[in-house]
Amino acid sequence: MKNHPDYQEELDRLTFTKAYMDSVIAAQETDQETLKQRQQETVEALDFKDSSLKYQDMLAHSNFMKMSKEQLENLRKLRKKPYFARINYHRKEKPEEEIFYIGKVSLFDRETQQPIILDWRSPLANVYYEGRLGDVSYEAHGETYEGNVSLKRQYSIEEGELQDFRDIDITTKDDLLQESLSQNADHRLNEIVSTIQEEQNRVIRADLRKPIIVQGAAGSGKTTIALHRVSYFLYTLKDIFHPEEMLILAPNRLFIDYMKEVLPELGVDKARSTTYIDFVKLVTKHSFHVRTQHETLMNVLESGAEDDARLEVASLKGDASFQSILDRYVNEMKKEFFVEEDITIGGFRVVNGKKIKRMFIEDYAYLPFYKRKKKIRQVLTSDVRRKKKVIIEKLSKKYDDELDKALYGIKDADKRKRRVTFLLDKKEEKLQEVEKEAKKVVSAHMKKFPNYNLTQYFKRMYQDEAIFEKVVNPTLSKPQNQKLRHHTMTNLKHKTIDAEDLATLLYLQAILFGIESDFKAKKVVMDEAQDYSFMEFVSLRRALNTELFTIVGDLAQGIYQYRGLPSWQLLQNKLFTSPNYLTLQKTYRTTIEIMNVANELLNYMTESVPKAEPVVRHGDKPVFYSMEQKGWETELVERYKSLKRKGVKTFAFIGKSKQECQLIYDHLQPFFPDTIQLLGEEEEMVTDKIIVLPIYLSKGLEFDCVSLMSFQEGYHFHELDMKLLYVAMTRPLHYLYFYGKQYSDFLLDHIPEAKYL
Ligand SMILES: Nc1ncnc2c1ncn2[C@@H]1O[C@H](COP(=O)(O)OP(=O)(O)OP(=O)(O)O)[C@@H](O)[C@H]1O
């Protein structure tokens, strides 16, 4: 690097950038006098010549910047690595080529508006990610700018010191990517802004106003890219969207913790990240116990009862056809709001019943039913108040006229007195009656409207046989009907619902009661999206009333296939108007040797998902170790120690089910007394421990070395087991081992022998 002709220039640039950052940081912290003095010192310390004047100027401007605390904090962090790339770009309209340095956030010279660092999310930075050298164009503010890139350079900067830099051209492979992939996993998502690849960049920057569905192979960067898209979204639409309006849905809390590590870096930590189960609980405030899809999966795996009615019912409740059942139910419930009686006070009609019904059906049709009810109450209250005044005036006038008549028309004093007293009393009584009636009439009328809560609505759908039959019959067969009702009613006796009922709750909540504005996300990101049922998508779409979904998943990893999405087409055809659909085929996590084995399983799956293409990185072939051999545990310990010595950091023992994991833990704990952790759903991973976890919890995670273990539960040659195995096999970065009784425990008998040892 030191012999490179640009070495000095690069060194100077880094020194200047750091000095500039220091000035900006100091400007926020220090008083102006001290600042001037400090700047003077910094300028004197900079000994590069040509551009020093320009730099001095820039430094002098740095104190005008006003920054938020957060920006300042970011700047401090970034000082260690201000930028990671540079482009030399000649825009057609400009007289000469310009140099741009690209980093995680932008920094501008206040006076000239020239970028000192260009944000990776800015339109111009797209040029770095897309294509290679030569003619390129980029879009900003609806305009296309043509130009030419003559240089793309990557930097490796550590603790503020330039370690290395190299140029990318058509022939050189992406060294930085290779280097980054060869590192160890430390239970967190890596920083990848500097190595985002072209196909990934397309996902990040795809039209932000449209929903996007991404089918991506295991390890293709779906999670990472989805989060970068969030960051890009917030940057590009910062004036319109706030991070709080963003909802990120992940499969479990463990995964959320894992994601959160990367969120602050991307500036999206204020987004709400949660699971679908927790989100529905928050929004609907239901108090049922939820039997999760994970529990169901475990039951299936541990009891082998795959034709369980529970699975069939879950599949029915998640299916697209269930929406018509719910719509029919909602329609039935709607009829109860058609209250058509007039409102009268003192015998006068004050509101026409037809008008009240019309308010519900037409005027407030855009509102949820109970919000309409509330509006109607408001309108009726004000109508009654207004009309009451008129009635009182009319009545008063009527009695006053009669009084006049009595006073001036009745000659007999006694008669007159009686008549006047009578009229005065009558007037008083009538007016009081009107006042009294007016006070109560609206409340009394509103009682004619239904008044149930969400739980009651949910129960009623199943408990009221006539309604149930009416709404379900057109869609389901008799036996399906019976199973659905029987299963749900049994659940309800135990105050329990299935995870698949949550979509019903959210759907009903949205239509009947509406969603509190605090929970109304405008943009939704769904990871591991293949595991959501169609109705879960429908319920979110309906509840949040937005099309802005980023949906990433992999059908080959659909281990909840009894309820999950059968294809992405369903979303494309039935849920969104014209979503973008993109695929990510290259896989970055694991080595060619491991992927070669995992890819074999895809041949046997019913979904036609393309095979993952590993980025060129070789490693050891996966190895099978027999548990029949005496002393295999001691060998395992030795293997572990040797890998540790080699610098391998994270290890996982993965079992098919929770039960299997308990066996793994119990058996191996004596061999790793202080270094093994059996992971539960609510627990955090302890650093430096070997993690024992079931496949469903390993989703989305990665480890340097993964050992699949089968004490009791082997994998069978059918769809679910192949998917489970595929998920497990694609977790390691570097090493994959199988520990079992025979090769067939891991379906290795269906995989060419040459691919493993
Ligand atoms: N462009 C990239 N540069 C460097 N590393 C990358 C890049 N893209 C992805 N990776 C790395 O590849 C690994 C897999 O990424 P990620 O977990 O986002 O993939 P995924 O598609 O969600 O995987 P899975 O579906 O198997 O859970 C991570 O370690 C990530 O940092």
The ligand as an SDF file (V2000), in Angstrom:
LIG
                    3D

 31 33  0  0  0  0  0  0  0  0999 V2000
  -22.8510   -8.2200    1.3150 N   0  0  0  0  0  0  0  0  0  0  0  0
  -22.4210   -8.8640    2.3750 C   0  0  0  0  0  0  0  0  0  0  0  0
  -21.1880   -8.6510    2.8510 N   0  0  0  0  0  0  0  0  0  0  0  0
  -20.7340   -9.3080    3.9260 C   0  0  0  0  0  0  0  0  0  0  0  0
  -21.4420  -10.1930    4.6260 N   0  0  0  0  0  0  0  0  0  0  0  0
  -22.6890  -10.4360    4.1950 C   0  0  0  0  0  0  0  0  0  0  0  0
  -23.2380   -9.7890    3.0630 C   0  0  0  0  0  0  0  0  0  0  0  0
  -24.4900  -10.2240    2.9060 N   0  0  0  0  0  0  0  0  0  0  0  0
  -24.7230  -11.1010    3.8940 C   0  0  0  0  0  0  0  0  0  0  0  0
  -23.6380  -11.2260    4.6540 N   0  0  0  0  0  0  0  0  0  0  0  0
  -23.4890  -12.0900    5.8270 C   0  0  0  0  0  0  0  0  0  0  0  0
  -24.0950  -13.3260    5.5550 O   0  0  0  0  0  0  0  0  0  0  0  0
  -24.6990  -13.8400    6.7240 C   0  0  0  0  0  0  0  0  0  0  0  0
  -26.1410  -14.1730    6.4710 C   0  0  0  0  0  0  0  0  0  0  0  0
  -26.8980  -12.9950    6.4580 O   0  0  0  0  0  0  0  0  0  0  0  0
  -28.4020  -12.9920    6.9490 P   0  0  0  0  0  0  0  0  0  0  0  0
  -28.4910  -13.6250    8.2750 O   0  0  0  0  0  0  0  0  0  0  0  0
  -28.9100  -11.6270    6.7630 O   0  0  0  0  0  0  0  0  0  0  0  0
  -29.0250  -13.9630    5.8560 O   0  0  0  0  0  0  0  0  0  0  0  0
  -30.4830  -14.5380    5.7360 P   0  0  0  0  0  0  0  0  0  0  0  0
  -30.7820  -14.6250    4.2800 O   0  0  0  0  0  0  0  0  0  0  0  0
  -31.4370  -13.7910    6.5680 O   0  0  0  0  0  0  0  0  0  0  0  0
  -30.2500  -15.9890    6.2860 O   0  0  0  0  0  0  0  0  0  0  0  0
  -31.2550  -17.1150    6.7760 P   0  0  0  0  0  0  0  0  0  0  0  0
  -32.4670  -17.1130    5.8940 O   0  0  0  0  0  0  0  0  0  0  0  0
  -30.4630  -18.3570    6.5900 O   0  0  0  0  0  0  0  0  0  0  0  0
  -31.5230  -16.8470    8.1890 O   0  0  0  0  0  0  0  0  0  0  0  0
  -24.4850  -12.8000    7.8050 C   0  0  0  0  0  0  0  0  0  0  0  0
  -23.3340  -13.1340    8.5240 O   0  0  0  0  0  0  0  0  0  0  0  0
  -24.2450  -11.5440    7.0230 C   0  0  0  0  0  0  0  0  0  0  0  0
  -23.4660  -10.6250    7.7360 O   0  0  0  0  0  0  0  0  0  0  0  0
  1  2  1  0
  2  3  1  0
  2  7  2  0
  3  4  2  0
  4  5  1  0
  5  6  2  0
  6  7  1  0
  6 10  1  0
  7  8  1  0
  8  9  2  0
  9 10  1  0
 10 11  1  0
 11 12  1  0
 11 30  1  0
 12 13  1  0
 13 14  1  0
 13 28  1  0
 14 15  1  0
 15 16  1  0
 16 17  2  0
 16 18  1  0
 16 19  1  0
 19 20  1  0
 20 21  2  0
 20 22  1  0
 20 23  1  0
 23 24  1  0
 24 25  2  0
 24 26  1  0
 24 27  1  0
 28 29  1  0
 28 30  1  0
 30 31  1  0
M  END
$$$$
